[in-house]
Amino acid sequence: MASDHAKMPVLESTLTCPACGHQETAIMPTDACLFFHDCSACGALLKPKPGDCCVFCSYGSVPCPPVQLQGRGCCSG
């Protein structure tokens, strides 16, 4: 087994709802952006902040995998 940990993105991120402060851990997709997320506590619809590519980059404890690996947004063209 090769030790390739430096190139492996973290796939688990804790989202914090800006409306109520509720935190929940989610697994980030590696092949798609998550533009919307419903807070399981208050029902608020989380959307990316201007300049962010997804809800993980805006409200997560860890940015999305493309940002981790490439330093840029996964959906910015």
All heavy atoms as TSV, in Angstrom:
chain	resi	resn	atom	element	x	y	z
A	1	MET	N	N	0.838	-1.189	0.000
A	1	MET	CA	C	0.000	0.000	0.000
A	1	MET	C	C	0.875	1.241	0.000
A	1	MET	O	O	1.748	1.400	0.827
A	1	MET	CB	C	-0.890	0.033	1.244
A	1	MET	CG	C	-2.016	-0.948	1.179
A	1	MET	SD	S	-2.982	-1.032	2.712
A	1	MET	CE	C	-3.638	0.604	2.799
A	2	ALA	N	N	0.635	2.106	-0.931
A	2	ALA	CA	C	1.399	3.344	-1.013
A	2	ALA	C	C	0.830	4.365	-0.039
A	2	ALA	O	O	-0.379	4.472	0.146
A	2	ALA	CB	C	1.350	3.900	-2.432
A	3	SER	N	N	1.701	5.127	0.568
A	3	SER	CA	C	1.275	6.175	1.485
A	3	SER	C	C	1.052	7.449	0.692
A	3	SER	O	O	1.979	8.155	0.347
A	3	SER	CB	C	2.340	6.394	2.561
A	3	SER	OG	O	1.920	7.410	3.415
A	4	ASP	N	N	-0.211	7.726	0.372
A	4	ASP	CA	C	-0.551	8.858	-0.482
A	4	ASP	C	C	-1.516	9.791	0.237
A	4	ASP	O	O	-2.392	10.378	-0.364
A	4	ASP	CB	C	-1.168	8.332	-1.786
A	4	ASP	CG	C	-1.073	9.335	-2.925
A	4	ASP	OD1	O	-0.373	10.358	-2.762
A	4	ASP	OD2	O	-1.697	9.099	-3.965
A	5	HIS	N	N	-1.353	9.907	1.562
A	5	HIS	CA	C	-2.292	10.681	2.370
A	5	HIS	C	C	-2.290	12.162	2.032
A	5	HIS	O	O	-3.284	12.843	2.224
A	5	HIS	CB	C	-2.004	10.488	3.856
A	5	HIS	CG	C	-2.251	9.087	4.312
A	5	HIS	ND1	N	-3.508	8.566	4.415
A	5	HIS	CD2	C	-1.410	8.101	4.675
A	5	HIS	CE1	C	-3.435	7.316	4.824
A	5	HIS	NE2	N	-2.160	7.007	4.982
A	6	ALA	N	N	-1.191	12.690	1.531
A	6	ALA	CA	C	-1.113	14.118	1.244
A	6	ALA	C	C	-2.077	14.528	0.138
A	6	ALA	O	O	-2.507	15.669	0.084
A	6	ALA	CB	C	0.312	14.498	0.870
A	7	LYS	N	N	-2.447	13.608	-0.733
A	7	LYS	CA	C	-3.322	13.931	-1.859
A	7	LYS	C	C	-4.761	13.494	-1.641
A	7	LYS	O	O	-5.591	13.685	-2.504
A	7	LYS	CB	C	-2.780	13.290	-3.138
A	7	LYS	CG	C	-1.441	13.857	-3.540
A	7	LYS	CD	C	-0.942	13.224	-4.804
A	7	LYS	CE	C	0.422	13.780	-5.159
A	7	LYS	NZ	N	0.949	13.193	-6.368
A	8	MET	N	N	-5.054	12.926	-0.489
A	8	MET	CA	C	-6.409	12.471	-0.209
A	8	MET	C	C	-7.192	13.580	0.489
A	8	MET	O	O	-6.802	14.041	1.549
A	8	MET	CB	C	-6.370	11.232	0.696
A	8	MET	CG	C	-5.739	10.014	0.060
A	8	MET	SD	S	-6.650	9.419	-1.377
A	8	MET	CE	C	-8.177	8.938	-0.620
A	9	PRO	N	N	-8.278	14.025	-0.117
A	9	PRO	CA	C	-9.067	15.080	0.537
A	9	PRO	C	C	-9.870	14.527	1.711
A	9	PRO	O	O	-10.220	13.356	1.755
A	9	PRO	CB	C	-10.015	15.538	-0.575
A	9	PRO	CG	C	-10.178	14.336	-1.439
A	9	PRO	CD	C	-8.837	13.626	-1.392
A	10	VAL	N	N	-10.154	15.400	2.658
A	10	VAL	CA	C	-11.051	15.065	3.761
A	10	VAL	C	C	-12.457	15.105	3.192
A	10	VAL	O	O	-12.837	16.069	2.525
A	10	VAL	CB	C	-10.895	16.082	4.909
A	10	VAL	CG1	C	-11.905	15.815	6.005
A	10	VAL	CG2	C	-9.478	16.065	5.443
A	11	LEU	N	N	-13.235	14.069	3.426
A	11	LEU	CA	C	-14.573	13.993	2.839
A	11	LEU	C	C	-15.686	14.283	3.841
A	11	LEU	O	O	-16.847	14.363	3.467
A	11	LEU	CB	C	-14.799	12.619	2.200
A	11	LEU	CG	C	-13.853	12.264	1.057
A	11	LEU	CD1	C	-14.168	10.879	0.523
A	11	LEU	CD2	C	-13.940	13.297	-0.047
A	12	GLU	N	N	-15.352	14.456	5.097
A	12	GLU	CA	C	-16.358	14.719	6.126
A	12	GLU	C	C	-16.217	16.159	6.601
A	12	GLU	O	O	-15.116	16.622	6.883
A	12	GLU	CB	C	-16.140	13.751	7.281
A	12	GLU	CG	C	-17.239	13.773	8.310
A	12	GLU	CD	C	-17.041	12.690	9.356
A	12	GLU	OE1	O	-17.489	11.557	9.123
A	12	GLU	OE2	O	-16.426	12.990	10.384
A	13	SER	N	N	-17.326	16.865	6.642
A	13	SER	CA	C	-17.320	18.259	7.067
A	13	SER	C	C	-18.528	18.514	7.967
A	13	SER	O	O	-19.593	17.933	7.748
A	13	SER	CB	C	-17.376	19.175	5.841
A	13	SER	OG	O	-17.278	20.535	6.198
A	14	THR	N	N	-18.360	19.364	8.950
A	14	THR	CA	C	-19.462	19.722	9.837
A	14	THR	C	C	-20.041	21.050	9.377
A	14	THR	O	O	-19.357	22.070	9.394
A	14	THR	CB	C	-18.981	19.814	11.296
A	14	THR	OG1	O	-18.449	18.542	11.686
A	14	THR	CG2	C	-20.127	20.183	12.220
A	15	LEU	N	N	-21.293	21.002	8.952
A	15	LEU	CA	C	-22.000	22.206	8.519
A	15	LEU	C	C	-22.615	22.888	9.742
A	15	LEU	O	O	-23.203	22.224	10.588
A	15	LEU	CB	C	-23.107	21.854	7.529
A	15	LEU	CG	C	-22.650	21.367	6.156
A	15	LEU	CD1	C	-23.822	20.756	5.400
A	15	LEU	CD2	C	-22.033	22.494	5.366
A	16	THR	N	N	-22.471	24.210	9.801
A	16	THR	CA	C	-23.071	24.985	10.877
A	16	THR	C	C	-24.116	25.916	10.272
A	16	THR	O	O	-23.800	26.750	9.420
A	16	THR	CB	C	-22.013	25.812	11.627
A	16	THR	OG1	O	-21.027	24.920	12.157
A	16	THR	CG2	C	-22.634	26.603	12.764
A	17	CYS	N	N	-25.351	25.771	10.699
A	17	CYS	CA	C	-26.443	26.588	10.177
A	17	CYS	C	C	-26.271	28.034	10.648
A	17	CYS	O	O	-26.152	28.280	11.862
A	17	CYS	CB	C	-27.777	26.040	10.661
A	17	CYS	SG	S	-29.200	27.024	10.142
A	18	PRO	N	N	-26.273	28.997	9.717
A	18	PRO	CA	C	-26.134	30.395	10.118
A	18	PRO	C	C	-27.387	30.947	10.805
A	18	PRO	O	O	-27.316	31.944	11.514
A	18	PRO	CB	C	-25.868	31.116	8.796
A	18	PRO	CG	C	-26.516	30.254	7.765
A	18	PRO	CD	C	-26.359	28.841	8.266
A	19	ALA	N	N	-28.513	30.281	10.622
A	19	ALA	CA	C	-29.765	30.764	11.214
A	19	ALA	C	C	-29.907	30.356	12.676
A	19	ALA	O	O	-30.294	31.168	13.516
A	19	ALA	CB	C	-30.954	30.247	10.410
A	20	CYS	N	N	-29.573	29.096	12.990
A	20	CYS	CA	C	-29.817	28.615	14.358
A	20	CYS	C	C	-28.568	28.083	15.058
A	20	CYS	O	O	-28.604	27.790	16.242
A	20	CYS	CB	C	-30.904	27.542	14.350
A	20	CYS	SG	S	-30.383	25.946	13.676
A	21	GLY	N	N	-27.467	27.919	14.326
A	21	GLY	CA	C	-26.234	27.442	14.925
A	21	GLY	C	C	-26.122	25.928	15.038
A	21	GLY	O	O	-25.122	25.411	15.517
A	22	HIS	N	N	-27.156	25.218	14.587
A	22	HIS	CA	C	-27.123	23.752	14.634
A	22	HIS	C	C	-25.969	23.226	13.789
A	22	HIS	O	O	-25.699	23.742	12.703
A	22	HIS	CB	C	-28.449	23.176	14.121
A	22	HIS	CG	C	-28.461	21.691	14.022
A	22	HIS	ND1	N	-28.542	20.872	15.118
A	22	HIS	CD2	C	-28.394	20.870	12.946
A	22	HIS	CE1	C	-28.534	19.616	14.728
A	22	HIS	NE2	N	-28.444	19.585	13.406
A	23	GLN	N	N	-25.296	22.196	14.283
A	23	GLN	CA	C	-24.199	21.587	13.545
A	23	GLN	C	C	-24.542	20.150	13.207
A	23	GLN	O	O	-25.092	19.423	14.037
A	23	GLN	CB	C	-22.906	21.618	14.359
A	23	GLN	CG	C	-22.401	23.021	14.587
A	23	GLN	CD	C	-21.058	23.030	15.294
A	23	GLN	OE1	O	-20.783	22.185	16.128
A	23	GLN	NE2	N	-20.230	24.000	14.944
A	24	GLU	N	N	-24.221	19.770	11.972
A	24	GLU	CA	C	-24.397	18.382	11.568
A	24	GLU	C	C	-23.266	18.000	10.621
A	24	GLU	O	O	-22.811	18.807	9.816
A	24	GLU	CB	C	-25.764	18.143	10.933
A	24	GLU	CG	C	-26.097	19.010	9.751
A	24	GLU	CD	C	-27.552	18.857	9.316
A	24	GLU	OE1	O	-27.886	17.786	8.771
A	24	GLU	OE2	O	-28.325	19.800	9.529
A	25	THR	N	N	-22.818	16.778	10.755
A	25	THR	CA	C	-21.717	16.287	9.942
A	25	THR	C	C	-22.267	15.619	8.693
A	25	THR	O	O	-23.253	14.884	8.756
A	25	THR	CB	C	-20.854	15.305	10.756
A	25	THR	OG1	O	-20.362	15.992	11.904
A	25	THR	CG2	C	-19.675	14.801	9.946
A	26	ALA	N	N	-21.640	15.904	7.571
A	26	ALA	CA	C	-22.072	15.349	6.297
A	26	ALA	C	C	-20.854	14.901	5.498
A	26	ALA	O	O	-19.759	15.421	5.678
A	26	ALA	CB	C	-22.854	16.397	5.506
A	27	ILE	N	N	-21.080	13.937	4.627
A	27	ILE	CA	C	-20.037	13.467	3.721
A	27	ILE	C	C	-20.152	14.277	2.431
A	27	ILE	O	O	-21.224	14.385	1.843
A	27	ILE	CB	C	-20.201	11.963	3.419
A	27	ILE	CG1	C	-20.170	11.147	4.712
A	27	ILE	CG2	C	-19.125	11.492	2.444
A	27	ILE	CD1	C	-18.886	11.260	5.505
A	28	MET	N	N	-19.027	14.840	2.007
A	28	MET	CA	C	-19.024	15.664	0.804
A	28	MET	C	C	-18.883	14.791	-0.439
A	28	MET	O	O	-18.068	13.874	-0.472
A	28	MET	CB	C	-17.851	16.652	0.834
A	28	MET	CG	C	-17.960	17.662	1.947
A	28	MET	SD	S	-16.602	18.840	1.940
A	28	MET	CE	C	-15.313	17.878	2.728
A	29	PRO	N	N	-19.668	15.089	-1.475
A	29	PRO	CA	C	-19.488	14.358	-2.733
A	29	PRO	C	C	-18.180	14.786	-3.397
A	29	PRO	O	O	-17.746	15.924	-3.240
A	29	PRO	CB	C	-20.704	14.789	-3.568
A	29	PRO	CG	C	-21.094	16.114	-3.010
A	29	PRO	CD	C	-20.736	16.076	-1.547
A	30	THR	N	N	-17.557	13.869	-4.112
A	30	THR	CA	C	-16.315	14.205	-4.812
A	30	THR	C	C	-16.561	14.526	-6.272
A	30	THR	O	O	-15.684	15.035	-6.953
A	30	THR	CB	C	-15.308	13.046	-4.725
A	30	THR	OG1	O	-15.915	11.867	-5.277
A	30	THR	CG2	C	-14.900	12.784	-3.289
A	31	ASP	N	N	-17.778	14.248	-6.755
A	31	ASP	CA	C	-18.067	14.422	-8.176
A	31	ASP	C	C	-19.180	15.420	-8.460
A	31	ASP	O	O	-19.671	15.509	-9.574
A	31	ASP	CB	C	-18.425	13.070	-8.792
A	31	ASP	CG	C	-19.649	12.440	-8.131
A	31	ASP	OD1	O	-20.090	12.934	-7.071
A	31	ASP	OD2	O	-20.160	11.456	-8.676
A	32	ALA	N	N	-19.599	16.175	-7.455
A	32	ALA	CA	C	-20.683	17.139	-7.638
A	32	ALA	C	C	-20.616	18.193	-6.540
A	32	ALA	O	O	-20.048	17.961	-5.483
A	32	ALA	CB	C	-22.037	16.442	-7.589
A	33	CYS	N	N	-21.210	19.341	-6.818
A	33	CYS	CA	C	-21.311	20.405	-5.817
A	33	CYS	C	C	-22.620	20.244	-5.051
A	33	CYS	O	O	-23.606	19.777	-5.599
A	33	CYS	CB	C	-21.324	21.773	-6.493
A	33	CYS	SG	S	-19.750	22.245	-7.178
A	34	LEU	N	N	-22.598	20.654	-3.817
A	34	LEU	CA	C	-23.828	20.690	-3.028
A	34	LEU	C	C	-24.191	22.163	-2.861
A	34	LEU	O	O	-23.588	22.862	-2.060
A	34	LEU	CB	C	-23.617	20.005	-1.670
A	34	LEU	CG	C	-24.863	19.809	-0.817
A	34	LEU	CD1	C	-25.859	18.886	-1.523
A	34	LEU	CD2	C	-24.501	19.212	0.526
A	35	PHE	N	N	-25.124	22.620	-3.686
A	35	PHE	CA	C	-25.505	24.029	-3.688
A	35	PHE	C	C	-26.476	24.368	-2.568
A	35	PHE	O	O	-26.518	25.498	-2.104
A	35	PHE	CB	C	-26.155	24.419	-5.014
A	35	PHE	CG	C	-25.211	24.378	-6.175
A	35	PHE	CD1	C	-25.390	23.451	-7.181
A	35	PHE	CD2	C	-24.144	25.248	-6.266
A	35	PHE	CE1	C	-24.532	23.408	-8.258
A	35	PHE	CE2	C	-23.274	25.216	-7.334
A	35	PHE	CZ	C	-23.473	24.292	-8.337
A	36	PHE	N	N	-27.291	23.396	-2.151
A	36	PHE	CA	C	-28.315	23.639	-1.150
A	36	PHE	C	C	-28.272	22.556	-0.086
A	36	PHE	O	O	-27.949	21.417	-0.364
A	36	PHE	CB	C	-29.710	23.646	-1.783
A	36	PHE	CG	C	-29.851	24.616	-2.919
A	36	PHE	CD1	C	-29.900	24.175	-4.228
A	36	PHE	CD2	C	-29.917	25.982	-2.676
A	36	PHE	CE1	C	-30.016	25.066	-5.276
A	36	PHE	CE2	C	-30.034	26.883	-3.721
A	36	PHE	CZ	C	-30.082	26.417	-5.019
A	37	HIS	N	N	-28.616	22.963	1.137
A	37	HIS	CA	C	-28.727	22.000	2.241
A	37	HIS	C	C	-29.789	22.519	3.186
A	37	HIS	O	O	-29.792	23.689	3.566
A	37	HIS	CB	C	-27.381	21.867	2.972
A	37	HIS	CG	C	-27.451	20.966	4.158
A	37	HIS	ND1	N	-27.429	19.595	4.036
A	37	HIS	CD2	C	-27.562	21.235	5.482
A	37	HIS	CE1	C	-27.515	19.064	5.247
A	37	HIS	NE2	N	-27.595	20.036	6.138
A	38	ASP	N	N	-30.718	21.646	3.564
A	38	ASP	CA	C	-31.755	22.000	4.537
A	38	ASP	C	C	-31.262	21.672	5.942
A	38	ASP	O	O	-30.866	20.538	6.210
A	38	ASP	CB	C	-33.041	21.208	4.270
A	38	ASP	CG	C	-33.738	21.646	2.996
A	38	ASP	OD1	O	-33.838	22.861	2.774
A	38	ASP	OD2	O	-34.171	20.771	2.224
A	39	CYS	N	N	-31.285	22.659	6.817
A	39	CYS	CA	C	-30.911	22.440	8.212
A	39	CYS	C	C	-31.926	21.485	8.828
A	39	CYS	O	O	-33.137	21.713	8.741
A	39	CYS	CB	C	-30.887	23.763	8.985
A	39	CYS	SG	S	-30.573	23.546	10.757
A	40	SER	N	N	-31.426	20.433	9.455
A	40	SER	CA	C	-32.338	19.450	10.047
A	40	SER	C	C	-32.974	19.951	11.335
A	40	SER	O	O	-33.946	19.369	11.813
A	40	SER	CB	C	-31.600	18.131	10.301
A	40	SER	OG	O	-30.551	18.319	11.221
A	41	ALA	N	N	-32.455	21.039	11.905
A	41	ALA	CA	C	-33.020	21.572	13.143
A	41	ALA	C	C	-34.102	22.620	12.882
A	41	ALA	O	O	-35.200	22.530	13.408
A	41	ALA	CB	C	-31.928	22.168	14.014
A	42	CYS	N	N	-33.792	23.629	12.056
A	42	CYS	CA	C	-34.754	24.724	11.867
A	42	CYS	C	C	-35.355	24.773	10.462
A	42	CYS	O	O	-36.268	25.545	10.220
A	42	CYS	CB	C	-34.094	26.069	12.193
A	42	CYS	SG	S	-32.902	26.650	10.966
A	43	GLY	N	N	-34.828	23.973	9.539
A	43	GLY	CA	C	-35.375	23.928	8.192
A	43	GLY	C	C	-34.857	25.011	7.263
A	43	GLY	O	O	-35.303	25.107	6.117
A	44	ALA	N	N	-33.922	25.837	7.729
A	44	ALA	CA	C	-33.369	26.894	6.870
A	44	ALA	C	C	-32.666	26.274	5.669
A	44	ALA	O	O	-32.028	25.227	5.777
A	44	ALA	CB	C	-32.388	27.755	7.662
A	45	LEU	N	N	-32.797	26.928	4.529
A	45	LEU	CA	C	-32.135	26.482	3.315
A	45	LEU	C	C	-30.788	27.184	3.211
A	45	LEU	O	O	-30.725	28.405	3.049
A	45	LEU	CB	C	-32.994	26.796	2.083
A	45	LEU	CG	C	-32.395	26.379	0.745
A	45	LEU	CD1	C	-32.233	24.855	0.677
A	45	LEU	CD2	C	-33.267	26.872	-0.396
A	46	LEU	N	N	-29.719	26.413	3.344
A	46	LEU	CA	C	-28.378	26.964	3.226
A	46	LEU	C	C	-27.994	27.023	1.758
A	46	LEU	O	O	-28.221	26.064	1.013
A	46	LEU	CB	C	-27.364	26.096	3.974
A	46	LEU	CG	C	-27.253	26.269	5.486
A	46	LEU	CD1	C	-28.545	25.939	6.194
A	46	LEU	CD2	C	-26.130	25.422	6.020
A	47	LYS	N	N	-27.456	28.163	1.352
A	47	LYS	CA	C	-26.972	28.377	-0.010
A	47	LYS	C	C	-25.555	28.925	0.091
A	47	LYS	O	O	-25.218	29.582	1.081
A	47	LYS	CB	C	-27.841	29.404	-0.740
A	47	LYS	CG	C	-29.290	29.033	-0.859
A	47	LYS	CD	C	-30.051	30.167	-1.523
A	47	LYS	CE	C	-31.544	29.929	-1.457
A	47	LYS	NZ	N	-32.298	31.055	-1.998
A	48	PRO	N	N	-24.709	28.687	-0.916
A	48	PRO	CA	C	-23.340	29.221	-0.852
A	48	PRO	C	C	-23.336	30.743	-0.744
A	48	PRO	O	O	-24.180	31.422	-1.333
A	48	PRO	CB	C	-22.715	28.785	-2.177
A	48	PRO	CG	C	-23.560	27.669	-2.669
A	48	PRO	CD	C	-24.945	27.924	-2.139
A	49	LYS	N	N	-22.376	31.261	0.025
A	49	LYS	CA	C	-22.181	32.710	0.094
A	49	LYS	C	C	-21.578	33.177	-1.222
A	49	LYS	O	O	-20.948	32.387	-1.930
A	49	LYS	CB	C	-21.222	33.053	1.238
A	49	LYS	CG	C	-21.747	32.724	2.612
A	49	LYS	CD	C	-20.690	33.023	3.646
A	49	LYS	CE	C	-21.128	32.620	5.040
A	49	LYS	NZ	N	-20.048	32.819	6.025
A	50	PRO	N	N	-21.753	34.454	-1.574
A	50	PRO	CA	C	-21.146	34.965	-2.809
A	50	PRO	C	C	-19.641	34.695	-2.825
A	50	PRO	O	O	-18.946	34.936	-1.846
A	50	PRO	CB	C	-21.432	36.468	-2.748
A	50	PRO	CG	C	-22.650	36.586	-1.885
A	50	PRO	CD	C	-22.511	35.476	-0.861
A	51	GLY	N	N	-19.184	34.133	-3.934
A	51	GLY	CA	C	-17.765	33.819	-4.080
A	51	GLY	C	C	-17.399	32.397	-3.685
A	51	GLY	O	O	-16.311	31.932	-3.988
A	52	ASP	N	N	-18.310	31.691	-2.997
A	52	ASP	CA	C	-18.071	30.292	-2.634
A	52	ASP	C	C	-18.759	29.381	-3.641
A	52	ASP	O	O	-19.791	29.745	-4.210
A	52	ASP	CB	C	-18.587	29.983	-1.231
A	52	ASP	CG	C	-17.713	30.557	-0.130
A	52	ASP	OD1	O	-16.544	30.888	-0.414
A	52	ASP	OD2	O	-18.214	30.687	1.007
A	53	CYS	N	N	-18.194	28.189	-3.821
A	53	CYS	CA	C	-18.741	27.285	-4.837
A	53	CYS	C	C	-19.825	26.352	-4.296
A	53	CYS	O	O	-20.593	25.804	-5.071
A	53	CYS	CB	C	-17.615	26.473	-5.476
A	53	CYS	SG	S	-16.714	25.431	-4.311
A	54	CYS	N	N	-19.876	26.162	-2.970
A	54	CYS	CA	C	-20.853	25.218	-2.426
A	54	CYS	C	C	-21.093	25.511	-0.939
A	54	CYS	O	O	-20.393	26.329	-0.346
A	54	CYS	CB	C	-20.370	23.778	-2.616
A	54	CYS	SG	S	-18.875	23.388	-1.701
A	55	VAL	N	N	-22.063	24.830	-0.349
A	55	VAL	CA	C	-22.381	25.066	1.063
A	55	VAL	C	C	-21.257	24.636	1.995
A	55	VAL	O	O	-21.097	25.198	3.073
A	55	VAL	CB	C	-23.716	24.398	1.488
A	55	VAL	CG1	C	-24.889	25.030	0.766
A	55	VAL	CG2	C	-23.697	22.906	1.292
A	56	PHE	N	N	-20.445	23.661	1.580
A	56	PHE	CA	C	-19.333	23.234	2.432
A	56	PHE	C	C	-18.275	24.323	2.536
A	56	PHE	O	O	-17.671	24.516	3.588
A	56	PHE	CB	C	-18.714	21.934	1.917
A	56	PHE	CG	C	-19.630	20.759	2.089
A	56	PHE	CD1	C	-20.253	20.178	1.004
A	56	PHE	CD2	C	-19.886	20.239	3.346
A	56	PHE	CE1	C	-21.105	19.103	1.164
A	56	PHE	CE2	C	-20.745	19.164	3.523
A	56	PHE	CZ	C	-21.353	18.593	2.420
A	57	CYS	N	N	-18.046	25.044	1.445
A	57	CYS	CA	C	-17.065	26.133	1.478
A	57	CYS	C	C	-17.585	27.320	2.294
A	57	CYS	O	O	-16.803	28.055	2.876
A	57	CYS	CB	C	-16.701	26.558	0.061
A	57	CYS	SG	S	-15.691	25.324	-0.782
A	58	SER	N	N	-18.891	27.483	2.350
A	58	SER	CA	C	-19.479	28.593	3.105
A	58	SER	C	C	-19.711	28.269	4.576
A	58	SER	O	O	-19.477	29.111	5.443
A	58	SER	CB	C	-20.828	28.997	2.490
A	58	SER	OG	O	-20.649	29.553	1.212
A	59	TYR	N	N	-20.187	27.072	4.877
A	59	TYR	CA	C	-20.641	26.762	6.237
A	59	TYR	C	C	-19.980	25.529	6.846
A	59	TYR	O	O	-20.297	25.169	7.971
A	59	TYR	CB	C	-22.165	26.564	6.249
A	59	TYR	CG	C	-22.896	27.720	5.641
A	59	TYR	CD1	C	-23.475	27.619	4.386
A	59	TYR	CD2	C	-22.975	28.931	6.310
A	59	TYR	CE1	C	-24.126	28.703	3.810
A	59	TYR	CE2	C	-23.625	30.019	5.740
A	59	TYR	CZ	C	-24.197	29.890	4.487
A	59	TYR	OH	O	-24.837	30.955	3.925
A	60	GLY	N	N	-19.081	24.890	6.119
A	60	GLY	CA	C	-18.467	23.662	6.604
A	60	GLY	C	C	-17.176	23.889	7.374
A	60	GLY	O	O	-16.519	24.920	7.231
A	61	SER	N	N	-16.820	22.903	8.166
A	61	SER	CA	C	-15.555	22.944	8.906
A	61	SER	C	C	-14.375	22.635	7.991
A	61	SER	O	O	-13.235	22.954	8.320
A	61	SER	CB	C	-15.602	21.942	10.068
A	61	SER	OG	O	-15.820	20.625	9.567
A	62	VAL	N	N	-14.662	22.025	6.838
A	62	VAL	CA	C	-13.655	21.674	5.840
A	62	VAL	C	C	-14.206	22.068	4.477
A	62	VAL	O	O	-15.367	21.791	4.185
A	62	VAL	CB	C	-13.376	20.144	5.871
A	62	VAL	CG1	C	-12.386	19.744	4.808
A	62	VAL	CG2	C	-12.896	19.708	7.236
A	63	PRO	N	N	-13.418	22.735	3.623
A	63	PRO	CA	C	-13.914	23.072	2.285
A	63	PRO	C	C	-14.062	21.828	1.419
A	63	PRO	O	O	-13.535	20.761	1.748
A	63	PRO	CB	C	-12.835	24.008	1.726
A	63	PRO	CG	C	-11.599	23.668	2.475
A	63	PRO	CD	C	-12.056	23.201	3.838
A	64	CYS	N	N	-14.747	21.956	0.302
A	64	CYS	CA	C	-15.011	20.820	-0.583
A	64	CYS	C	C	-13.710	20.246	-1.159
A	64	CYS	O	O	-12.677	20.930	-1.197
A	64	CYS	CB	C	-15.972	21.223	-1.690
A	64	CYS	SG	S	-15.290	22.361	-2.921
A	65	PRO	N	N	-13.732	18.981	-1.591
A	65	PRO	CA	C	-12.521	18.325	-2.091
A	65	PRO	C	C	-11.771	19.079	-3.196
A	65	PRO	O	O	-10.543	19.177	-3.123
A	65	PRO	CB	C	-13.025	16.963	-2.572
A	65	PRO	CG	C	-14.168	16.672	-1.645
A	65	PRO	CD	C	-14.839	18.023	-1.465
A	66	PRO	N	N	-12.435	19.651	-4.210
A	66	PRO	CA	C	-11.661	20.387	-5.228
A	66	PRO	C	C	-10.904	21.587	-4.661
A	66	PRO	O	O	-9.789	21.873	-5.077
A	66	PRO	CB	C	-12.718	20.831	-6.239
A	66	PRO	CG	C	-13.796	19.815	-6.104
A	66	PRO	CD	C	-13.828	19.492	-4.632
A	67	VAL	N	N	-11.485	22.265	-3.688
A	67	VAL	CA	C	-10.793	23.393	-3.063
A	67	VAL	C	C	-9.606	22.877	-2.246
A	67	VAL	O	O	-8.527	23.469	-2.269
A	67	VAL	CB	C	-11.756	24.223	-2.188
A	67	VAL	CG1	C	-11.011	25.239	-1.343
A	67	VAL	CG2	C	-12.783	24.934	-3.075
A	68	GLN	N	N	-9.791	21.758	-1.555
A	68	GLN	CA	C	-8.697	21.175	-0.789
A	68	GLN	C	C	-7.523	20.793	-1.692
A	68	GLN	O	O	-6.366	21.017	-1.362
A	68	GLN	CB	C	-9.157	19.915	-0.046
A	68	GLN	CG	C	-10.133	20.170	1.068
A	68	GLN	CD	C	-10.563	18.848	1.694
A	68	GLN	OE1	O	-9.735	18.041	2.076
A	68	GLN	NE2	N	-11.869	18.657	1.785
A	69	LEU	N	N	-7.836	20.214	-2.849
A	69	LEU	CA	C	-6.793	19.686	-3.731
A	69	LEU	C	C	-6.220	20.738	-4.676
A	69	LEU	O	O	-5.036	20.707	-4.985
A	69	LEU	CB	C	-7.346	18.509	-4.548
A	69	LEU	CG	C	-7.739	17.278	-3.739
A	69	LEU	CD1	C	-8.409	16.259	-4.628
A	69	LEU	CD2	C	-6.524	16.681	-3.053
A	70	GLN	N	N	-7.073	21.628	-5.165
A	70	GLN	CA	C	-6.648	22.564	-6.213
A	70	GLN	C	C	-6.628	24.004	-5.761
A	70	GLN	O	O	-6.136	24.858	-6.485
A	70	GLN	CB	C	-7.579	22.431	-7.424
A	70	GLN	CG	C	-7.610	21.026	-7.987
A	70	GLN	CD	C	-8.771	20.826	-8.953
A	70	GLN	OE1	O	-9.463	21.760	-9.312
A	70	GLN	NE2	N	-8.983	19.600	-9.366
A	71	GLY	N	N	-7.223	24.285	-4.614
A	71	GLY	CA	C	-7.251	25.646	-4.127
A	71	GLY	C	C	-8.212	26.548	-4.880
A	71	GLY	O	O	-8.121	27.752	-4.844
A	72	ARG	N	N	-9.161	25.939	-5.591
A	72	ARG	CA	C	-10.166	26.727	-6.313
A	72	ARG	C	C	-11.509	26.032	-6.230
A	72	ARG	O	O	-11.589	24.857	-5.904
A	72	ARG	CB	C	-9.775	26.920	-7.768
A	72	ARG	CG	C	-9.680	25.636	-8.504
A	72	ARG	CD	C	-9.226	25.831	-9.927
A	72	ARG	NE	N	-9.290	24.483	-10.497
A	72	ARG	CZ	C	-9.613	24.213	-11.726
A	72	ARG	NH1	N	-9.866	25.141	-12.558
A	72	ARG	NH2	N	-9.677	22.984	-12.156
A	73	GLY	N	N	-12.548	26.764	-6.537
A	73	GLY	CA	C	-13.898	26.231	-6.443
A	73	GLY	C	C	-14.171	25.126	-7.438
A	73	GLY	O	O	-13.644	25.121	-8.540
A	74	CYS	N	N	-14.994	24.179	-7.039
A	74	CYS	CA	C	-15.295	23.036	-7.880
A	74	CYS	C	C	-16.217	23.394	-9.038
A	74	CYS	O	O	-16.253	22.692	-10.037
A	74	CYS	CB	C	-15.898	21.913	-7.055
A	74	CYS	SG	S	-17.329	22.374	-6.059
A	75	CYS	N	N	-16.953	24.472	-8.914
A	75	CYS	CA	C	-17.906	24.821	-9.956
A	75	CYS	C	C	-17.613	26.143	-10.622
A	75	CYS	O	O	-18.398	26.631	-11.408
A	75	CYS	CB	C	-19.320	24.853	-9.374
A	75	CYS	SG	S	-19.833	23.246	-8.788
A	76	SER	N	N	-16.487	26.749	-10.271
A	76	SER	CA	C	-16.161	28.025	-10.916
A	76	SER	C	C	-15.527	27.734	-12.260
A	76	SER	O	O	-14.691	26.859	-12.396
A	76	SER	CB	C	-15.216	28.844	-10.035
A	76	SER	OG	O	-14.089	28.082	-9.689
A	77	GLY	N	N	-15.977	28.461	-13.248
A	77	GLY	CA	C	-15.551	28.156	-14.590
A	77	GLY	C	C	-14.533	29.001	-15.126
A	77	GLY	O	O	-13.861	29.785	-15.266
